[in-house]
């Protein structure tokens, strides 16, 4: 064989070993990934890793220790050792910190250690000997985000079972992926724990919800019963139907086949039974107060639940006496008795009671609470019903008095209503006269100035609304008065005001300031052209002849126009500018429109 063939064969063997190690490493990582995907309990994860490593290396002795960098604390997560398994409980954080584990953490590098290196490290003071000495030790740092968080190590007590650099590479590859697998298992474990915890919470919430629903149903039934009890006072025709309906309400809340109502008379010496329903007796006669269950409830002033044991104790104490059976009369004792006082304003007027025979039904604290609660409403309803019966005798007399009083009040009310209407008419007339010109019916100076100030303030706040004033002076008014008389002059002013109202829009305001002077407030203008058009129409209309008492009167109008500008600080300034423009129109020859500039 040539030298070339020998080298080639050696390279092939090395390549085969390399591929074998890569195959083994890939298989280990695949097993680790599968382990992370199928395991959800950390108690199963570490033994599974130990088993997987043992199939590849001498790993009968295997442990995983975590390191808390913030507190410099070491904690064993898994420890399996044939020599020191029992001693693990004695190992403290210092034990791991001063040994090979702490050395790997501090160096952040894998370590392949035999007896020689171990003794050397001990002699140098780099570590302290801990536990049973081993022949070979292999440890790697476990890192997350470039920080050492622990150590995973295997060791052998057999000198013949040594570790190689290839073993170190394989173990390092497994360690680098162990943290990822560990995080996945912890996440799954946390998720499953969260799911279990959430499931328990939901189950508890469901039980609580069911309890709340049942309580709500009971509360609604109780509320409906109270409402029905309050209705009985008005809906029952007589006392007999009233008591029967009351028993039906109780039957909707608890068994009430044996039920009675006992009421005290006025001097509280006798009990009468207006309602008595019992399977062994059709009725109960009135009787003086004695020492029965009913009287016991009246004396105590509290609702009572009495079972046979409690009844016997009451008999022995002398609190109650029971009727004794005779040859001609059998006595049935209740096996469960429930009674509550009927209290009105803190004073007992009677007792309502329910009872059961021969263990048919045993009342409990729930029924006692219900009866205690509804007995107050029942007592009030009984009191109201009894009062209603008594009141019925006086109803007719009261109705007659009410009728007489109503008739008198109606007459008085009619008289007052007429007076109020007259007063409103007078006030409306006074208001109109105070704010309108008596001759033309237009707004007067006072009302116009008020409206002008309001519109001025509104336009100041909303400049897009635009407003303008027309100040109008009727030409030749003095000549008309002097030559035709004041009555013609007044008729002329009235006719001129009518023409003005016809020429302006509905929301515009025309007013007479006095004499022959008029003003028009134009608001919500879209353009200055609209204002000019209205002003020209007014001039053209007022220059047309006026037919007054078969005479033609000719006049005209000088109109001053002023637009509201930002420079105007008050409404009076705007009125002043329109007045100036009007005088300018008169000076330019009358019967025209001049805009203030």
Secondary structure, 3 states (H helix, E strand, C coil): CCHHHHHHHHHHHHHHHHHHHHHHHHHHHHHHHHHHHHCCCHHHHHHHHHHHHHCCCCCCEEEEEEEECCCCEEEEEEEECCCCCHHHHHCCHHHHHCCHHHHHHHHCCCEEEEHHHHHHHHHHCCCCCCCCCCCEEEEEEEEECCEEEEEEEEEECCCCCCCCHHHHHHHHHHHHHHHHHHHHHHHHHHHHHHHHHHHHHHHHHHHHHHHHHHHHHHHHHHHHHHHHHHHHHHHCCCHHHHHHHHHHHHHCCCCCCCEEEEEECCCCCEEEEEEEECCCCCCCCCEECCCCHHHHHHHHCCCEEEEHHHHHHHHHHCCCCCCCCECCECCCCEEEEEEEEEEECCEEEEEEEEEEECCCCCCCHHHHHHHHHHHHHHHHHHHHHHHHHHHHCCHHHHHHHHHHHHHHHHHHHHHHHHHHHHHHHHHHHHHHHHHECCCCCCECHHHHHHHHHHHHHHHHHCHHHCEEEEEEEECCHHHHHHHHCHHHHHHHHHHHHHHHHHHCCCCCEEEEEECCEEEEEEECCCCHHHHHHHHHHHHHHHCCCEEECCEEECCCEEEEEEECCCCCCCHHHHHHHHHHHHHHHHHCCCCCEEECC
